[in-house]
């Protein structure tokens, strides 16, 4: 771990892939759903087709806003109540409001954050992720969850793996098929961090609004480069095996420590499971 605060984008010495604007990509589709501008027509078409399957774009944007709000609540909880000062955010996505370092450092200015994503368009915007406080640090790594050992090795240059780390996998694991063995990938990360570390996950559900989500998954799997694999609550719970779930456990996104009354939409409930758990 480096001794001094830092804010830097870190490459891996390899040529980065070119941005492909002909195939929809999850980070850009998500950016469009959040109302961002860093996306292409192919991403917008994919998002609109998926939205049509679930009753319209307002339903989709309700879900992605709820996901983003959960990320903020979880990070504030960890930085504030728990006292976590290190965050490893994998599947960061295109920078938007409320990135992990902004939330964590607003609570604890000395927080260190390592961001990881495999989308070259995220790298192009990485400067927005590196606006650290003087006391803290932010680093961006171009890498993939399928390479956990590479991520851990490179993250160890900025984070102290002898102290608790929050592993943030928000909106990521539903882009891995079962034959990718995402459970083993998560276990590898959890095994590498010490007791007192936490795992933060949000994952799209197939057993909430099941018919709509099945149709949306079909549309996105036809259009996107990455797979789209919503899972049941029981399947999401497997990611937390051996960990101590923080109250209220694995719940729908709006039910995890809400800041106030939750807005509702007739005929719609956000199909997203979330949870935070501590490594004993």
N, C-alpha and C positions, 0 to 999 in steps of 0.2 A: 504493500500500500504506500502511496506517496504521502509525504508529511505535510505538504502545503496544499491549500485549496487550489482547485484548478477548474477550468472550463474549456474543454477541448473536444473536437471531433476526432475519433481515433479510427484510422483505416487498418486494413489487415495486409496491406502490401499487394493485393491482387487487383486486377482490373475489375471495376464494378460493371454489372450488366447495364445495358442501355434500357431506358424507360420504354416499355412497349405500350403504345397508345391504342393498339388494335384489340387488346383483350382486357376485360374488366379485372381489376385488382382490388382485393379486400380493403386495403388502406384508403384507396381513392373512392370506392363505393361508400365506405363509412364516412369519409370526409363530406361527400355530397349529402348524405343523410343528416349530417350535423349542420348543413347549411354552408359548408366551406366552398372554396373556389378552386382547389387544387385537384381537379379531376377532369376526365375527358368524356366525350359524348358516349363512348362505350360504357363507361362507369355509370353515367346517368341513366342510360337505357336499362342496364341491369338492375339498378336500384328501383326504377319506376315499375318494371315488370314484377319484381318481388313485392313491391308495395301494393300493386293491384291485387295480389293474391291474399293480402291481409287487410283489405279494406281501405287502402289509400295511404299516401305518404305521411299524413298526420299521425297515423298509428305507428309507422316506422320511426318517425322522428320522436314520438313519445318514448319509444323503447331506447333509442340511442341516447337521448337526453337523460333518461333514467340511469343508463349505464354510466354515463359520464358523472352524474351526480353521486352515484355509489362510489366511484373511484375517489372523488373528493372526500366523502365521508370516511371512507376506510383509511385514507392517508392521514387525515386530521386526527382520527382516533389513534393511529399508530404513533404519529409524531407527538401528539399531545398526551393522551392518557397512558399510553404504554411507554413512551420515551424512546422510540426507535429513531435512530439517526442515519440509517443506511437503507437504501432502496435500490433494488434491481428490477427494473421495469422492462419486461420482454414483450414484444409486440406493441411497441409504443404508438405507432400510427403517426399520421401527419399532425404536426403541432396544432393545437386548438386551445381554447380557454381552459384553464384549470389543469395544466400538466402537473405531473407528480412533484417536480421540484418547486413549482410555484406554490403549491398547497403546503408541502412539507416545510419549506423554508419560511413561509409566512408564520408558521407555528414555531419552528426551531431553525433559526438561520444557519446553524452549523450542519444541517443535513447534507448528506452526500447521495447523489443519485446517478446511477448508470442506466442509460437507455439503450435498448437493443431493438433493431428491426431489420428485416431483410429486403425492404422495398427501397430501390434507389431514389424514388421521389421523396421519401422521408429523409434520406441523407441530404438531398438538395435543400431541405428546410431545417437541417439540424441546428443551424445557428440560433433558431428560436428556442431550442431546448437547452442552450448553453449559457443562458443569462443568469448565472448563479449569484448568490450573495457573496460578499467577501469572505465570510466565515465558512461557507459551504463549498460544494463542488458539484458540477454536472459534467458528464461525459457521455458521448454517443458512440455506440459500436454498431457497425454494419455486420450483422450476423443472424443466425437462424436457430430457433429452438431445437432443430434437429441436430445441432452441434453443441450439446450442453457443455462438453469439456472445454471447447474453445471459448464459449461464453464465460465460464467460470474462471478460466486461466486469465483471460483479458480483463474481466471485471476485478480480479484480485489486485490489479495494478492501481485501482482507485478505492476499493472497499477492503476493510479489514475483516477477513473471514473468521477471526477469532471473537468477533462481537456480533450481536444479533443483526440480521438483515431481513428486510421485508421483501419477499418474492412476489412481484405483482404480475399476474397473468390475466389481465382483464380483456375480455372479448377476443381471446386468442385461441383457446383450445378447441373451439368448435370449427376450426379450420384444419383439424387433423383427423384423418380417418383412423379407425381402430387398428388397421395394419401398419400405421405409423407408430403404434404403441405410445400414445401420448402419456399414459400412466407411468411408463418407465422413464420417460423424459422428465416428468415432474418429480418423480422419486429421486432421480439423479441430482436435481437441483436441491431438493430438500435435504438429501443426505450430506450435501456439501456445506450447509450452513449450521451454526451452532444452536444449542438449546436457547430458547427465548426468541428465536426468529419466528416470522409469521409468513403464511401463504395466503394471498388474496386472489380469488378467482371470481370471474363472472362468465357465465356460459349459457348460450341460448338453449331453450327447452323444446323438446318435441312432444311433451305430454301436457303442455299448456297451449290452449288455442291450437290443438293438434292438427286439425284438418287444414287450417290456414298455414301453419308452419311447415307442414309437409309440402304444400304447393309452393311456398316461398323457397324452400330448400331445392325443389326441383328446378325452379327458374334460375336460382343462383348457381347451381352446379352446372347448368348448361352454359352460363355466361362467364363465370369467373375462372381465373387461373387457379386459385386455391379451392380445395373442397369446402363444402359447407355441411357440417354434421351436427345438427342440434341433438341433444341427448336427454334422457330421462333424469329425474332427480336422483334415482339410485346410481345411475352411471356417473353423475357429477360428484356424488358423495364419495365415490371411490378415489377421487383425486386427493381427498383429505385423510386417507387411511393412515392411522398411527398418530394423527395430530389431534390437538384439543380444540374443538370448535369454540369460537367466541360467540356468546349470546348475540343474536337469537338463533344461531346455527345456520343451516342452509335454507334460505327462504327466497321468495320472489323479490326482485330487486327493490321494489318500493317499500318492502317491509324491513329492510336492514337499517335499523337505527335512523329512521327518517327525522329530518330537521323540523318537520311540522306536518300539517295535514297533507295527504297525498291527493293530487288531482286525479279524477277518474274520467274515463271516456266510456260512454255507453257501448256495450258489446265488445269491449277490448280490455285486456289485462296484459301487462308487459310480460312477454314470454321469456323470462331471463332468470336463472338461478344464480345466486351469489352466496359467498361465504368467506369468512376470515378464520384462520386457525393458527394456533401456536404450536411450535415444536417443543415437546417437553424435554 
